[in-house]
């Protein structure tokens, strides 16, 4: 057994472990960043040879292993697979893409995670979770001897938790009014880089006024995820009981499923089991949906919301071609459709000091699988109303409010 040091591009040192397998054949293990890691690998190999569990590690890069995991092992929703590929491209491949998967150590993983300092806890946790799953696949498939992620510390709570951005009631009214008043195509580019629509179209204006505006209002007034709103059919709308029954979501992806034009999409179960729920509607939203059902042509899939040229509404295209421009014209900072869902929750919380039972009801309406998700993400919203607690307590005990507590400037 021996450790050989070699230099790679950029002058960085790598250490290769040399040993003989049970048949006496000369073998090498990985390309380690430290001599200590190479020695530990040799120790693991000797233990495996002694116990009779030795198997030669196949030479394969981390990128090749990650692609095999996604294509062969990972069973996730199309949107989740897209998210995994984005995580790999942006956060992981730049550091260890070409490294042999069997030579990657816990130190390499720790460096990747430490590079996310200042990001939210969920940002780092989803990266660690994906790395852990890929290396578990590598161990099962014989590409690595152990999972280096298991030796890395778990992600603790972030001190720089990002603030939830929501819209004010004034911004909401400006946004909805702007959608109705707009009289033309939104100037932009298609995914292929071609310019699209800059001229006025009465039919397009009507579609914007009815379909796009109501799509915004449905998310805003019910807290639906955009993918759940896109999947709504008229069977899900109960006009008599004034409720929406949420039982599915819609996702666009590259593999073939059902085709509308050149786009591929699929209707599937909600994001979590908690996504199966019944949500009450206000009278305004009920009236708007009744008008839409009467005045807008039916479609083969009986969808509530449809794109201008037919088919389901694509959340990403609505974000890019409409919502972004509607926000700009309304003088609102750029954000995404998902912030309408956050706004719904913030407005519900800000109405009163909520009891535990009311918070559990809010969890149900939002479709959160875990109660702590509702509390962790949205607790900061209620902090803006903490100033009322002292007054409410005095009112409850004394039957009156101390005038000085409501007018601090009068205190000498």
N, C-alpha and C positions, 0 to 999 in steps of 0.2 A: 504494500500500500504506500502511496505517496501523494503529495500535494504539489501541483505544478502551477507556477505563477506565469501569467501572460498578460500583455497589454492589448487593449482593444482600441478602436478609433477614439481619439481625444486624449490618449495617454492614460485612460482609467485602467486600474489593475483588476484582474479577475483571477480566481483560483479554481483549478480543476482537480477533482479527486480521482486518483487512479487506483484501481484494485482489480482483483481477479474473481470471476464468478465461480460458483461451485464446480463447474466443469474445467476450470483452469484458464479460461479465456480472458485476455486482458480487456478491461472495460474502463470507461470514464464516466464520471457523474457530474453533470451540470457545469455551470460557470458561475461561481459564487463571488459575492462582493467582498467577503472577508475570509481570511485563512481559517478563522475559528469556525465559520459556518461550514466550510469544506470538511474540517475535521469531524464536526458533529454528524455530517452526512455519512462519512466513512464509518463512524461508530454505529449509526443506524443500520448501515448495510451489513456490518459484521454481526449485529444482533439478529438481523433477519436471516442471515446464512446459518447461524447457530440454531435458531428456532425452526428452520425449515420453511419459513414464509418468504424467502427471498424471491423477487422477480425483477428482471432487468427493466429499468425505466426507459421508456421510448423517448427518443429525442424529438421534442415538439415545442414550438414557441408558445408563449402565453396567448398570443392573438389567435393562433390556430386552435388552441384548446378552448378559448372563449367562444369561438364560432361553432365548434363542435358541440359545446354545452347548449348554446342557444338553439341550434338546429335539431339536436338529438334528445336532449334531456329536459330542457325547459318547456313547461306547459303553462303558458301565460297568455293573457289577452293581447291582441294586436297592439293596443296602445302601450301596454307594459313592455312588450318586446321592443317597440320603438324607443321607449325610455331607456331600456338597458343598453341599446346600441349607442345612444347619445352619451350615456355615462361612460361607456368604454372609450369612445372616441375623444371625449373632452377631458376626462379625469384620470384614466388608467393607461391607455395606450401610449401616451407621450413618455411615460416612465418605464414601463416594462414590456412593451409590445413584442420586441424581438428576443427577450430573454427566454432561455429554456425554462419551461414551466417547473421542471423538477429542481431547478437551482435557485428559485426565488425564495427568499427567507422572510421571517417576520420583520426584520429590519427594513427590508424593501417596502413591505406593506405599511409599516409605521411611517415611513417617509412620505408615502402617498397621502395618508390620512392627516399627518401634520401639516401638509401643504394646504389643507382646507381650513386652517385657522381663521376664525372670523365668520365662517359660514354657519348656517343653522345646524342644529343637531340632526335633523332629518336628512339634510344634504350629505353629511358624513356617514350617517347610519345606513342609508340606502346603498352607498358605495361599498361599505364594509360588508353588507349583507350579500351583495352581488359577488364580490371577491370570494367570500366564504363558500358560496354555492359553486362557483367555477372550480375552486381548488378541491372541493369535496368530489366533484366529478372527475378531476384529474387523478385523485387518489384511487377512486373506484376503477378507473380505466387503465391504471398502471403507468400514467404519465408522471406522477410525483409520488414520493414515499410518505409524505405527511402534508397536512394542511397548515401553511404558515400563518393563516389568519387567526388560528386558535391561540397562538402565542402573543397576539397583539391585545392591548387593553381595549375594553369596550368603550364606546363613545359616551362620554358624560354629557351633562346638560350644558348647552351653550349659554355663555353670558351675554352674547350679542344676538338675542332672539329678534328676528325681523318683525317689525310692527305690521299688523294686519291693516291693509289699505282698503278703505271703504268710501262710498260716495255719500255726500250730504243730500238732504232732501232737495235743496236748491239745485245741486248738480244733476240729480235725477230728473227733475222737471225740465231743465235745459236740454238734457240729453234726449228725452222723449219728444220734446217739441221740435228739436232740430231734425230728428228722423222724419217727422211728418211734413215739415216745411221744405225739406230738401227737394230740389227739382232737377235732377240730372244724374248721370252716372258718376260714381266715385272714380277719380283719376288714379290709376295705379298700373301695375304690371302683373301679368299672369305668371304662374310658376315657370313657364318656358321663356319668360323675358319679353313677351309681346305686349304691346300697349292694348288696353281694352277699354271700351265704352267711355266716351266723353260727351256724347250727345244726349239730349232729353228724349225720354220715351214715356208716354202716358201709362203704358202697361207696367213698365219698370217702376215708375213712381207709385203706382197703386200697390205693387208687390212690396215695395219698401214700406209704404204707409201701413199696410195691414200685416204682412207676414213678419218683417224684420222687427218692427216696433213691438208686436205682440210676443215675439220670441224673447226680446229683452224683458218685457213686462212679466212674462211667465216665470223666468228665472228669478227676477227681482221680487215678485210677490209670493213665491212658493219656496224659494231656496233650492230648486232643483239643480243638479249638475247639468251643464250644457249637453252632455251626451245623453242624459235622461230626457231632457226636453226635446232633443232631436228625434228620440225614439217613440215619442208619444203618438198613439193612434186614437181615433175617435172612440174606440171601445173603452179606452182608459179614462174618458171624460164622462162623469156622471152628472148631468145637468140637474137632475131632480134632487140628489143629495148634496150637490155642490162640492164635489171632491174630485181629485185626480188620483188614480190608482197607478202607482209606479211599480212596474214589474220587469223592466228591461232597459237597456242602454244601447246606443248606436255608436259604432266605431268605423272609421275609414282606415284601410291598410293596403299594402301593396299586393298581397297575395289575392288570388281570385276568390270571390265569394259570390255576391250578387252584383251585377253591373248596371250602373246608370251612366250612360255615356262611356267615358274612359275611366271613371272612378270605381273603386271596389269598396264595398261596405258590408257590414254584418250587424244584425241585431242579436244581442246576447243578454245574459243575465246582468243585473246591476253590479256595481263595483264590489260590494260586499253583501252578505245575506241581509244586513240591516237596511239595504237599499230597497227592499220590498216593503212598501208603506203606502198609506193613504193620506193625502194631504188636502186640507180644506182650502176652498177658493173664496175670495172676496167677491162681492157683487159686481165690481168693475171688471175684474178679469173674466167672470162668468159671462157677462154681457158681451165682451169683446170676442170670446170664443164662439158664442152663439152666432154673432154676425159673421165671423170668419167661416163657419161651417155652412152658412146659407149662401154667402156671396162668392166663396172661392171654389173653383172646380175640384171635383173629387180626383183622387189619384189611385193607381192600382193597389198600393200598399195601405191605403186608408190612413196615411200619415197626417197629423195635424199641421206640421210645419214642412214646407217643401221649398226647394231652391227655385230660382227664377225660371230655369229651363226644365224643371221637373226633378223628381228624385228627392232624397232626404237632404236636410240642411247639414252642411259640413261646418262643424264648429271652427276649424282652423281658418277656413275661407271667410267665414263671417267675421272672425277676429281681424283678419288681415285687410279685407276689402271694405268692410263696413264699420265695425265697432271702433277701430282705430281712428278712422276719419270722422265718425260721429263725435268721438271724444274731443278731437282737435277743434272741430267747429263749435263745440259747446264750451271750449276753454277749460277742459279737464285734463289733468295729467295722464299720460299714456298708462294703460293697464289692460287687463284681459277680461273676457266674459265671466271668468270665475269670480271676479270681484263683485259681480252682481249677487252671487250666492252669499259671499261674505257680508255684503251690505244688508241682505235680508236678515241674517243672523244678528248683526249689530243693531239694527232697528228694533228687533224683537227684544233683545237684552236691554236696550236703553229705555224701554217704556217703563220699567219698574225694577225694583230689587226682587230678583227671582228667587223663589223657594226651590228646594231640592227637587220637589215633584215637577215644578215647571221646567227646571233644567233637564230633567229626564225626558220630558215631553219634547223639549227642543232637540235633544239628541235623536229622538225618534223622527222628528220632522226633517232633520238634516241628513238622516240616513247614516249616522256615524256608528261604526261597529263597537267602538269603545267609548265609554263615558269620558275618560280622560282626554280624548281627542277634542271633544266639545269644550271641556274646561281649559285645556292647555292653549288651544288656538284662539279662543274667543274671550278668555277671562280678562285680557287687557282692555277689552272694549268697555267693560263695566267700571273700570277704574276711573273713567272720566266722570262718573256720577258719584264718586265717594264723598264729595262735599255735602251731599244731601243726607248722609247717614246720621250725622249729629243732630240735624234739625228733626229728622223723622223720629229719632229716639226720644228727644225731649217732648215732641208732640204726643208720642204714645204714653209717656210716663206722666207728664204734667198737664196734658190737655191743651198746651199752648207752646209756642215757639219763642225762645229767648231772642228778643229783637237784636241783641248785640251779636248773637251767633250768625245771624243772616246779614249783618252789616259790620264786618270786621273793621272797617275804616273809622267807625265811631268810637272804637276802644281807645282810651287815652294812653 
